[in-house]
Amino acid sequence: MASRQMEEIRKKLADLNYPRANAPAQSLLFAGMERYALLEWLFFRLLGDKSPFSQQNLQGDGHDRDEETGRIQYLAEIAKFLGITTTVDTDAIQGHGSYEDRTEMLRLIVDLVEATICSDNPEWSVDEQVAKDIQLIDSIAEKQAQIFSEECKLFPADVQIQSIYPLPDVSELELKFSEQSKILLNLQQKVDDLASKHAYNPDEEYTEVESQLRAHLESFLETARTFNLIYTKSYPLLCIGTRLEVSREPVSLFTTWFINNSMS
């Protein structure tokens, strides 16, 4: 797959009139003067004539280590300037990663150069494009109010929301708000009046009332058990299998009688 992709890259280089398009694939993918010469040729096709970088001499025997290191650093700075790399990455210039990774990076750069050749403006350069982008942003900023106005309709709503019910007037809403505020104020006054008549005492003891209530409940339960026992023994035949149905009404009557007498 990578070898076939490399053949396509070499064909595109030939179409772009690169003088050494027939160079061995290994020399274009791995560190060496052949690769650096190719990257420099591609980069300056992207930069254009008004580039802040000057094209270095491609001639050289490749034995000068300082010259090679300087060229790698220079190409890494250009790659960052073009946005091909996020940092000054000398490893990317020399080639790193798998064979497929190296091929993919070279393919992307060649495709960029090919796109500039087929552009509307063949004299395009990065500097000119940056200047045009800045000019466009300034123009948008100056006419921001006009661009975002409803008359232009450049940004229409995705969904037109139409209310089923007519929206009330602001005066009507204010009137309802005033009425509700009066009701709330009236309730607050009533609460304050009740609070003044029955002052809350957090230190008050309720143990005595609780004990009296428990005594009443225990007495009631004991009386109910006794009543139920007597009633069951009085009607043994009727209580077999239907005890609940038979005893419901008498117990209910007794409960009512007990509550009425205990409260008096």
DAHUDA-V736226 format. One record per backbone hydrogen bond with DSSP energy under -1.0 kcal/mol. CO is the residue of the C=O (numbers start at 0). NH is the residue of the N-H. Records with the same first field share a line. If there is no record, write none. Layout:
BEGIN
CO=NH, NH
END
This chain:
BEGIN
0=4
1=5
2=6
3=7
4=8
5=9
6=10
7=11
8=12
9=13
10=14
11=15
12=17
13=16
17=20
19=22
24=28
25=29
31=35
32=36
33=37
34=38
35=39
36=40
37=41
38=42
39=43
40=44
41=45
42=46
43=47
63=67
64=68
65=69
66=70
67=71
68=72
69=73
70=74
71=75
72=76
73=77
74=78
75=79
76=80
77=81
78=83, 84
86=88
88=92
89=93
90=94
97=101
98=102
99=103
100=104
101=105
102=106
103=107
104=108
105=109
106=110
107=111
108=112
109=113
110=114
111=115
112=116
113=117
120=123
124=128
125=129
126=130
127=131
128=132
129=133
130=134
131=135
132=136
133=137
134=138
135=139
136=140
137=141
138=142
142=146
143=147
148=152
168=172
169=173
170=174
171=175
172=176
173=177
174=178
175=179
176=180
177=181
178=182
179=183
180=184
181=185
182=186
183=187
184=188
185=189
186=190
187=191
188=192
189=193
190=194
191=195
192=196
193=197
200=203
205=209
206=210
207=211
208=212
209=213
210=214
211=215
212=216
213=217
214=218
215=219
216=220
217=221
218=222
219=223
220=224
221=225
222=226
223=227
224=228
225=229
226=230
227=231
228=232
229=233
230=234
234=238
241=245
242=246
243=247
246=250
247=251
248=252
249=253
250=254
251=255
252=256
253=257
254=258
255=259
256=260
257=261
258=262
END
